[in-house]
Amino acid sequence: MAVKRRSSTPPPATSGSSADAFREAFAQRAHGETRADIKLATRRPFGQWAAQVPEAKTGPLDFKRFPFQRELYEDGAELPEVDVMKATQVGASAWLVRWTIYWADQGDTMLYVFPADEQLRSFYNSRIAPLLRGPYLMRRVEHANVSNAHQREIGKGWLNLRGAQTVAGLETIDADGISMDEYDLIPKQAIPVAERRISAPTSRGLVRRIGWPSIDGYGIAQKYDESDRRRWFITCGACKEQQFLRFFKRRGGREDEENDGLPNATSAYVDTKEAVLRCGKCNKQIPPEAVAKGQWVAEFPGREARGYHIHRLLVPGARLKPLIEASKQTDPWEVQSFFNRDSVSPTRRRRDASRARRSRPRSRRAEDTSRGPGTRATTATAWSRWAWTRRARAT
């Protein structure tokens, strides 16, 4: 009986790039590298991915209007830890949402944490759901079996959303990355529970924290202080001095006055009489074009965690008159809101506190609230008194 001979035609050749990628992945696994390490080599850069995920209201990313956002999208998406101490309405939450969905789209399990479930539902309906209805992400979720405000299947990955008021809700998720929004408002006891969800050896171990600072040495202000402390530096067109931006003028110029916690560098400031930005060295006006050409500079480049200080003055052509009016308020909560959400300068509050304590009798209650978080109501009252003292001495 004739034996059927096997065809001599060779099998289809595997493309060189695919074969090389397979061999590289196999070699990496043989050397003990994790799933996250292997996937890192083949993923699409975050900046390219985010460019095809536009905001429902404002459209695609606009680095001309928000030039300081470019580095957030184009560099460091895979870094273990990034902390953003920020003002309101500067695009930080939009970046954090995209970053979280990006890793879920790569096939990972992500956890997005908000202070409370009610806030999370509102944020999901207004910010996350419209993104998922966009042209690209709609294709990634159209065959999802799970789709609700607390859990979304995106491609082969998962986006989990939780309010932190109930710690038990955080215990059931083993994540590759975690995003914590409004960090200072998250219950303190929930933070270590959430961060342990990325402690598995197979996890990417990524964590992102954003929020406005409430009190010195606490929450996002503490995390920023422990990071490499990046600030947006600009160059004065008149004297060529490189400097960072802040609302108040420093008395000592480059000196580290009264241990204010700021870099030993010149700082541009707001001229509250003429409502313009001025150079901290020559006092010439700083145009919006100079702000747009700024760059991030780390105060401590050797530190592992990356930290950004983002406030309203980083937006080229920012409206200064509303900020100036807010800085003149005397109501305790208005004073607190300006420092927390506009100038984003907790180190300023620490310096004002030291000045005020020298200029008025020290009550037991004021002394206690200056040493730690305390209650927000009491702290706001103390800040207001410090602001009144500063303005009285200035006049």
Secondary structure, DSSP 8 states (H G I E B T S, - for coil): ---------------HHHHHHHHHHHHHHHTT--HHHHHHTTS--HHHHHHTS-BTTTBS--TTT-GGGHHHHHS-TT-SEEEEEE-SSSSHHHHHHHHHHHHHHTT-EEEEEES-HHHHHHHIIIIIHHHHTSHHHHHHHTT-S-BSSSEEEETTEEEEEEETTSGGGGTT---SEEEESSGGGS-TTHHHHHHGGG-STTS--EEEEEE---STTSHHHHHHHHS--EEEEEE-TTT--EEEE-SS--TTTTS-GGG-S--SS-EEEEETTTTEEE-TTT--B--HHHHHT-EEEESSTT-SSEEEEE-GGGSTT--HHHHHHHHT--SHHHHHHIIIIII--HHHHHHHHHHHHHHS---HHHHHHTTS---HHHHHHHHHHHHHHHHHHH-
